Amino acid sequence: MPKKSHLKLTQQQATAFTLRQQHLIQPVEQPLGIMRQVVAIQAQYSASIPIAFWARSTSLSQDWVNSALFETRVLVKTWCLRGTIHVLASTDLIMMVQAMGQQQVSEYEHFMKTRRGVDRQEIQKLNKAILHALTRRSLSRSELHRAVPKLASIEGASWGLDVKGLAFVGELVLADSDGSETRFARRDVWLSELSWKPPSEEEARRELLLRYLAAYGPATMQDFAHWSGLKMKTVKAILERCTPDLIIADIADWRGNYYIRCQDEPPLRANNEVPPTVCLLPKFDPLLMGYSDKTRFIDEENLSRVYRPAAQVEAIVLLQGHAIATWRASLHGSQLRLSIVSFRRLNKRQQTLMESKAEQLAIFLDGKELNLSFNPEL
């Protein structure tokens, strides 16, 4: 285990560091750099993906994400962290597969056998047939089910139970959409130029933890387990292997052991203030999905307003590193209608800061007119 450090931090120091590492205080120009920094962006709500980049970027075109996913293919969409669909840098796919795949395949096969009556041998047959069907081109789910009829009889196929097993081992990815259905592709066809020389599982898991702490630290191992979906027994083993690279930090009034990379100690000590910056973070933003302790940026009494039933995670307004509202937006012709529901009454200065940020979002979303409303939830 890392030796107990004398590094003592205030909550402000910890928050300022995390927001800087997430590019939420100092946005950057290159969106691919943002992607590699935050590691993965949950893709359950596709409209959130470009806004997660926009919140961290100084210059980003709205169509960059689609181009990066389906034209240049420097991004890829697949099932990974927590068994859910995420977007990540294509060059990180191999690391993610090696770090997560073994556990996920084991859990998938257990579920399929005990809950769907499909054993490993049958899964292997289906997977072989799927890959054969995808040899020449990507296929929609309905096309794939016509090619492999057995898939259509799997309860929950529309949630990925038909193809997840192949995604977990990196042989299948989500491809372009035809507008109504997601399409699937073989990884070796869709990302034909991607080098596929897998690191060891130990190396991949070590990289995953260090990459997580680079963007989400200081963080506990419970936070890392929650973010990744890895079991705590596995997380503890990874932690042991990362001992030389980590420091334990004591953060005022926060319980538990918080870890940072050794190289992050100087900037952590140097940055003491959280600027009065407003951030509009979308649904399922990486910052919202990164921690087991959800009170880090959101007061406990407001958690139910953000983390909703059916695993919904609302978009939030972050002011000086603290959630003070949720927001929703929709385009009506050329008008962006944006409603901010605050957790408490907002003063004029706070409203002005939010209005400025909302105007920037409207421009990004090609809204020529902004209709902004403040609705306090009291």
Buried (B, 14 or more C-beta within 10 A) or exposed (E): EBEEBEBEBEBBBBBBBBBBBBBBBEBEEEBBBBBBBBBBBBBBBBEBBBBBBBBBBEEBEBEBBBEBBBEEBBBBBBBBBBBBBBBBBBBBBBBBBBBBBBBBBEBBBEBBBEEBEBEEEBBEEBBEBBBEBBEEEBBBBEBBBEBBEEBEEBEEBEEBBBBBBBBBBBBBBBBBBEEEBBBBBBBBBBBEEBEEEEBEBEBBBBBBBBBBBBBBBBBBBBBBBBBBBBEEEBBEEBBEEBEEBBBBBBBEEBEBBBBBBEEBBEEBEEBEEBEEBBBBBBBBBBBBBBBBBBEBBBEEEBEEBBBEEEEEBBBBBBBBBBBBBBBEBEEEEEBBBBBBBBBEEBEEEBBEBBBEBBBBBBEBBEBEEBBBEBEEEE
